[in-house]
Amino acid sequence: MNVVETRGLTKSYRGKRAVDRLDLHVAQGDIYGFVGKNGAGKSTVMKMVCGLAAPTEGEIELFGGRAGADARGEAARPAGTSRVGALIEAPGIVPNLTAYENLMAKALALGVVDASARCREALALVGLEGVGRKKAKGFSLGMKQRLGLALALVGSPDLLLLDEPFNGLDPEGTRAMRNLVVRLNQTLGVTVVISSHVLDQLDRVATRFGIIAEGRMVREMTAEQMQAECGDSLRVRTADPARALALMEEAFPQATLRALPDGSLSVAGDYDATAVSRFLHDADQTVLEMSPVRRDIEDYFVELMEGGAQGAARAASGEEGGARHV
């Protein structure tokens, strides 16, 4: 079951598409890593999902409830938004209130049963139980991030949207935030969508990824698929790469083999380097090079994002050209 599903989701500002026909799928129980450069449209997507912004076109299905843009570009909030907690951009904090008072204000507005106890639980979860009567205006950036997460947890949401939750946190705070996300997901069954530039932190928690560029979804993949493509591989150059590739595809069906632009071959996934070397030797293939390749996760995602941005630019050019032709 998909907790969130969008179809052709589009948001335009002054004729420019910040989100462009985006299809997104978040399954129940996912920790979904939403990856993209600044300005790619991540925050805008999250705002539309939780009802803070109306889509220009397209549909959002949230817990099975559907909503889309009407003729005026306004959207009805899906009934499921009451089950969503969100920390998007800057936390909505009243600076002259304490952490507890901020949470109580939201809990009372939502009609939370036993509000005081629920608010103290949320503060304890994020590590702010000891701030006492200190006003929120005196909080550090990291403390404000923690308070923002506590606010998102008020009402015990089934879906949590976190936009750059690691901002302003020191290494200890980042680890605590990461562990909290995993605990909420695994013990309480909360589905989590996280956008972040801290890719090594996402890699540690995400079960699924979505890569966005220029407002368009470049690709969605599981953590297993990402690891298979981003993990260590073997670079092989032979005198006859086409023949070597054909032979290896038959001999190593569990491995992922690709012909690279420079004429070499990439072997990833389930393979043994010694077995590959022995096989090529026995098959009378002249091996010119065989070397391990370690790929950085940031390089991998940057390649996907840049490729998606180029594709979006070509598509936009084509659309504009089509409009001029008409």
C-alpha positions as CSV (number, residue, x, y, z in Angstrom):
1,M,0.0,0.0,0.0
2,N,1.3,3.5,-0.9
3,V,0.8,6.0,1.9
4,V,1.6,8.8,-0.6
5,E,1.2,8.7,-4.4
6,T,1.3,11.6,-6.7
7,R,0.3,11.6,-10.4
8,G,1.4,14.4,-12.7
9,L,1.9,16.7,-9.8
10,T,2.7,20.2,-11.0
11,K,3.2,23.6,-9.2
12,S,3.8,26.7,-11.2
13,Y,4.8,30.2,-10.0
14,R,4.5,33.0,-12.5
15,G,4.5,30.6,-15.4
16,K,7.6,28.7,-14.2
17,R,7.2,25.1,-13.1
18,A,8.8,24.5,-9.7
19,V,7.4,20.9,-9.8
20,D,6.8,19.4,-13.2
21,R,4.5,16.4,-13.7
22,L,6.0,14.5,-10.8
23,D,5.0,10.9,-9.9
24,L,6.1,9.9,-6.4
25,H,5.4,6.6,-4.5
26,V,5.9,6.2,-0.8
27,A,4.9,2.8,0.6
28,Q,3.7,2.2,4.1
29,G,6.7,1.7,6.4
30,D,9.2,3.4,4.1
31,I,11.9,5.7,5.2
32,Y,12.0,7.6,1.9
33,G,15.1,9.6,1.1
34,F,14.1,12.5,-1.1
35,V,17.3,13.8,-2.9
36,G,17.8,16.9,-5.0
37,K,19.8,20.1,-5.3
38,N,18.6,23.4,-3.8
39,G,15.7,24.6,-5.8
40,A,14.9,21.2,-7.2
41,G,11.4,21.3,-5.8
42,K,11.6,19.1,-2.7
43,S,10.1,21.5,-0.2
44,T,7.3,22.4,-2.7
45,V,6.4,18.8,-3.1
46,M,6.2,18.3,0.7
47,K,4.1,21.4,1.1
48,M,1.6,20.1,-1.4
49,V,1.5,16.6,0.2
50,C,0.6,18.0,3.6
51,G,-1.8,20.6,2.3
52,L,0.2,23.8,2.8
53,A,0.3,24.5,-1.0
54,A,-2.2,23.8,-3.7
55,P,-1.1,22.0,-6.9
56,T,-1.5,23.7,-10.2
57,E,-2.2,20.4,-11.9
58,G,-2.1,16.7,-11.0
59,E,-3.3,14.6,-8.1
60,I,-2.2,13.6,-4.6
61,E,-3.4,10.3,-3.0
62,L,-2.8,10.3,0.7
63,F,-3.8,7.2,2.7
64,G,-6.2,6.4,-0.1
65,G,-7.8,9.8,-0.2
66,R,-7.4,11.7,-3.4
67,A,-7.2,15.5,-4.0
68,G,-6.1,17.6,-7.0
69,A,-6.2,21.1,-8.4
70,D,-9.6,22.4,-9.3
71,A,-10.3,24.9,-12.2
72,R,-9.0,27.8,-10.1
73,G,-5.8,26.0,-9.2
74,E,-7.0,25.5,-5.6
75,A,-7.0,22.1,-3.9
76,A,-9.2,20.5,-1.3
77,R,-7.1,19.1,1.6
78,P,-7.2,15.3,1.5
79,A,-8.8,13.9,4.7
80,G,-5.5,12.1,5.4
81,T,-3.6,15.3,6.2
82,S,-4.7,15.1,9.8
83,R,-2.4,12.0,10.0
84,V,0.6,13.9,8.7
85,G,3.3,15.6,10.8
86,A,5.7,18.0,9.0
87,L,8.9,19.9,9.6
88,I,9.3,21.9,6.4
89,E,11.9,24.7,6.0
90,A,12.0,26.7,9.3
91,P,10.0,25.3,12.3
92,G,6.9,27.2,13.2
93,I,8.0,28.3,16.6
94,V,6.6,31.1,18.8
95,P,9.8,32.6,20.1
96,N,8.4,34.0,23.4
97,L,7.0,30.6,24.5
98,T,8.9,27.7,26.1
99,A,9.3,24.4,24.2
100,Y,6.5,22.9,26.3
101,E,4.2,25.9,25.7
102,N,4.8,25.7,22.0
103,L,3.8,22.1,21.9
104,M,0.8,22.6,24.1
105,A,-0.5,25.4,21.9
106,K,-0.4,23.0,18.9
107,A,-1.8,20.0,20.9
108,L,-4.8,22.1,22.1
109,A,-5.5,23.4,18.6
110,L,-5.5,19.8,17.4
111,G,-7.7,18.6,20.2
112,V,-5.1,16.0,21.4
113,V,-6.3,13.9,24.3
114,D,-4.1,14.1,27.4
115,A,-2.2,16.9,25.8
116,S,0.2,17.6,28.6
117,A,1.5,14.0,28.8
118,R,1.7,13.8,25.0
119,C,3.8,17.0,24.8
120,R,6.2,15.9,27.5
121,E,6.6,12.6,25.7
122,A,7.5,14.4,22.5
123,L,10.0,16.6,24.3
124,A,11.7,13.6,25.8
125,L,11.8,11.8,22.4
126,V,13.8,14.7,20.9
127,G,16.0,15.4,23.9
128,L,14.5,18.7,25.1
129,E,13.0,17.5,28.4
130,G,15.5,19.5,30.3
131,V,15.1,23.0,28.8
132,G,12.7,24.1,31.5
133,R,11.4,27.7,31.3
134,K,13.9,28.8,28.7
135,K,12.2,30.7,25.9
136,A,12.5,29.3,22.4
137,K,14.0,32.6,21.1
138,G,17.2,31.6,23.1
139,F,17.5,28.2,21.5
140,S,20.4,27.3,19.3
141,L,19.7,26.3,15.7
142,G,20.0,22.6,16.6
143,M,17.6,23.0,19.5
144,K,15.1,24.7,17.2
145,Q,15.3,21.7,14.8
146,R,14.6,19.4,17.7
147,L,11.6,21.5,18.8
148,G,10.4,21.5,15.2
149,L,10.5,17.7,15.1
150,A,8.6,17.6,18.4
151,L,5.9,19.8,17.0
152,A,5.7,17.5,14.0
153,L,5.2,14.6,16.4
154,V,2.2,16.2,18.2
155,G,-0.9,14.2,17.3
156,S,1.0,10.9,16.8
157,P,1.2,11.1,13.0
158,D,1.3,8.1,10.7
159,L,3.4,10.0,8.1
160,L,6.3,12.3,9.0
161,L,7.7,14.8,6.4
162,L,11.1,16.1,7.4
163,D,12.8,18.8,5.3
164,E,16.5,18.9,6.0
165,P,16.2,17.7,9.6
166,F,19.9,17.4,10.1
167,N,20.5,21.2,9.6
168,G,22.2,22.8,12.5
169,L,22.9,19.6,14.4
170,D,26.3,18.6,15.7
171,P,27.5,15.0,15.1
172,E,26.0,13.8,18.3
173,G,22.7,15.6,17.5
174,T,22.7,14.2,14.0
175,R,23.2,10.7,15.3
176,A,20.4,11.1,17.8
177,M,18.0,12.5,15.1
178,R,18.9,9.6,12.8
179,N,18.3,7.0,15.6
180,L,15.0,8.7,16.5
181,V,13.8,8.5,12.9
182,V,14.6,4.8,12.8
183,R,12.9,4.2,16.2
184,L,9.8,6.0,15.1
185,N,9.7,3.9,11.9
186,Q,10.5,0.5,13.4
187,T,8.7,0.6,16.7
188,L,5.7,2.9,16.0
189,G,5.3,2.1,12.3
190,V,5.6,5.7,11.2
191,T,6.3,6.2,7.5
192,V,9.0,8.9,7.0
193,V,9.9,11.1,4.1
194,I,13.3,12.9,4.5
195,S,14.9,15.4,2.2
196,S,18.5,16.1,3.0
197,H,21.8,17.1,1.5
198,V,23.6,15.0,4.1
199,L,23.7,11.9,1.8
200,D,25.8,9.7,4.1
201,Q,23.1,10.1,6.8
202,L,20.3,9.3,4.4
203,D,22.2,6.2,3.2
204,R,22.2,4.9,6.8
205,V,18.5,5.1,7.3
206,A,16.6,5.2,4.0
207,T,14.8,2.1,2.6
208,R,13.9,3.8,-0.6
209,F,15.1,6.8,-2.6
210,G,13.6,9.4,-4.9
211,I,15.9,11.7,-7.0
212,I,14.4,15.0,-8.2
213,A,16.0,17.5,-10.6
214,E,14.4,20.7,-12.0
215,G,11.1,19.7,-10.5
216,R,11.0,16.3,-12.2
217,M,11.4,12.8,-10.7
218,V,14.6,11.4,-12.2
219,R,14.3,8.0,-10.6
220,E,12.9,6.0,-7.6
221,M,14.8,3.0,-6.3
222,T,15.2,0.8,-3.2
223,A,18.2,1.0,-1.0
224,E,19.2,-2.4,-2.3
225,Q,19.1,-1.2,-5.9
226,M,21.2,1.9,-4.9
227,Q,23.8,-0.2,-3.2
228,A,24.1,-2.5,-6.1
229,E,24.7,0.4,-8.5
230,C,26.7,2.6,-6.2
231,G,28.7,-0.2,-4.5
232,D,32.1,-1.5,-5.4
233,S,32.6,-2.8,-8.9
234,L,35.3,-4.2,-11.2
235,R,36.6,-2.4,-14.2
236,V,37.7,-4.8,-17.0
237,R,39.4,-3.9,-20.3
238,T,39.9,-6.6,-22.9
239,A,41.1,-6.7,-26.5
240,D,37.6,-7.7,-27.6
241,P,35.1,-6.1,-25.2
242,A,31.9,-7.1,-27.1
243,R,32.9,-10.8,-27.1
244,A,34.0,-10.6,-23.4
245,L,30.7,-9.0,-22.4
246,A,28.7,-11.7,-24.2
247,L,30.7,-14.5,-22.6
248,M,30.6,-13.0,-19.1
249,E,26.8,-12.4,-19.3
250,E,26.4,-16.1,-19.7
251,A,28.9,-17.1,-17.1
252,F,27.9,-14.6,-14.4
253,P,24.1,-14.2,-14.6
254,Q,23.8,-12.8,-11.1
255,A,26.3,-10.0,-11.8
256,T,25.4,-6.6,-13.3
257,L,27.5,-6.0,-16.4
258,R,27.7,-2.8,-18.4
259,A,29.7,-1.6,-21.4
260,L,31.2,1.8,-20.5
261,P,31.8,4.6,-23.0
262,D,35.6,4.1,-22.9
263,G,35.3,0.5,-24.1
264,S,35.8,-1.1,-20.7
265,L,33.3,-3.3,-18.9
266,S,31.8,-2.7,-15.4
267,V,31.1,-5.8,-13.3
268,A,29.0,-5.1,-10.2
269,G,26.7,-7.0,-7.8
270,D,27.2,-10.7,-7.2
271,Y,30.7,-11.5,-8.6
272,D,34.1,-12.7,-7.5
273,A,37.1,-10.9,-9.1
274,T,39.3,-14.0,-9.0
275,A,36.6,-16.0,-10.8
276,V,36.2,-13.3,-13.4
277,S,40.0,-13.3,-14.1
278,R,40.2,-17.0,-14.3
279,F,37.2,-17.2,-16.6
280,L,38.5,-14.6,-19.0
281,H,41.9,-16.4,-19.1
282,D,40.3,-19.8,-19.8
283,A,38.1,-18.2,-22.5
284,D,41.3,-16.9,-24.3
285,Q,40.3,-13.3,-23.7
286,T,43.2,-10.9,-23.6
287,V,42.9,-8.8,-20.4
288,L,44.4,-5.4,-20.6
289,E,43.2,-4.1,-17.3
290,M,41.3,-5.3,-14.2
291,S,40.9,-2.9,-11.3
292,P,38.4,-2.4,-8.4
293,V,36.3,0.8,-8.5
294,R,35.0,2.4,-5.4
295,R,32.2,4.8,-6.1
296,D,31.2,7.6,-3.7
297,I,27.5,7.9,-2.9
298,E,27.6,11.7,-3.4
299,D,29.1,11.2,-6.9
300,Y,26.4,8.7,-7.7
301,F,23.5,11.0,-6.8
302,V,25.1,14.0,-8.4
303,E,25.4,12.1,-11.7
304,L,21.7,11.1,-11.5
305,M,20.7,14.7,-10.6
306,E,22.8,16.3,-13.4
307,G,21.5,13.8,-15.9
308,G,17.9,14.5,-14.8
309,A,18.5,18.3,-15.0
310,Q,19.8,17.9,-18.6
311,G,16.8,15.8,-19.5
312,A,14.5,18.4,-18.0
313,A,16.2,21.2,-20.0
314,R,15.8,19.2,-23.2
315,A,12.2,18.5,-22.5
316,A,11.5,22.2,-21.7
317,S,13.3,23.3,-24.9
318,G,11.1,20.9,-26.9
319,E,7.9,22.1,-25.3
320,E,8.9,25.7,-25.9
321,G,9.8,24.9,-29.5
322,G,6.5,23.1,-29.9
323,A,4.7,26.2,-28.6
324,R,6.5,28.5,-31.0
325,H,5.7,26.1,-33.9
326,V,2.0,26.2,-33.1
